[in-house]
Amino acid sequence: MNVLATVMLVVGFGFILAGVIGILRLPDFYCRLHAMGKCDTLGVALMLGGLAVLEGFTLTSVKLLLVVVFISLANPTATHALGRAAVRAGLRPWTTTEPGS
């Protein structure tokens, strides 16, 4: 069980790290929002799942899994709301077209 928990924690940390790198490297708000929305949800779910596995079947692990369910519902909803608000505010996506072409 310790090996499974460690693997889940390391992989979850890897997803969160990929999301942070995406925020630093991607060109516009929409790309950054997409990267962080996906990586944050999966990374946190894996890390909390790893902690629940490490804890064993207790009330604490049940609470951790309930937090995973809440985050899995709330993060995509919040990401969608932020993207929709950006569209309504008139924020234009980044394009690769050269000026004058």
C-alpha positions, 0 to 999 in steps of 0.5 A: 500500500505504501508503494501505491500511495507513493506512486500516486503522490509522485504522479500527482505532484508531476501533474501539478508541476506540469500545470505550473510550467504551463502557466509560466510558458503558455502564451495567453489566458485561455491556454493557461486556463486549460493547462491549469484546469486539467492538471490541477484537478487530476494532480490534487485528486491523485495526491489526495487519493494517495493520502487516503490510500496511505491512511487506510480505511478510516474516517479521515480517508473517507473525508479525503475522498469526499474532498476529491469528489468536490474538487472534481466537480468544482474545478471544471465548473470554475474553469468554465466560468472563468473562460466564459467570463473572459469571452464575455469581457472581450479577451481575444485568444492568442493567434500565430498570424503575422501582422500584415498577412 
